[in-house]
Amino acid sequence: MSTQALWAGALSLVLIHEETGCPHSARQAARLLESLSESPEIDSATRNLCERASLRLARRPEESLHACPT
């Protein structure tokens, strides 16, 4: 699968997860982002972003960390 198809799939799944809260979409997006982070075509900054996003999406909702404390 091309990296372009992986990016499109990951973005689509992230949006589905954001819009619906679907945990399956989050797990699938995390897997695609992990695959992208392993691609030799990706620069180190993008690799780090993919890894961070993959880890965040793979967390269960009760484990989520909020960026802004309440």
Residue, then its C-alpha position, 0 to 999 in steps of 0.5 A: m500500500s502506498t504511503q498516500a493511501l495510508w495517510a488518506g486512510a489514517l486521516s479518514l479514520v481519525l475523523i470518523h473517531e472524532e465525529t462518532g467516538c468509535p473506538h474501532s476507528a481509533r485503533q485502526a487509525a493508530r495502526l495505520l499511523e504506526s505503519l507510516s512511522e516505520s516508513p523510510e520515506i518519512d522524516s524524523a519530525t513526521r515520524n514523531l508526530c505519527e508515533r504520538a498520534s498512534l499512542r494517543l489514539a490507542r489509549r482507552p478513553e479513561e486513560s486520555l490526557h487532556a491538554c488543558p487542565t480544568 
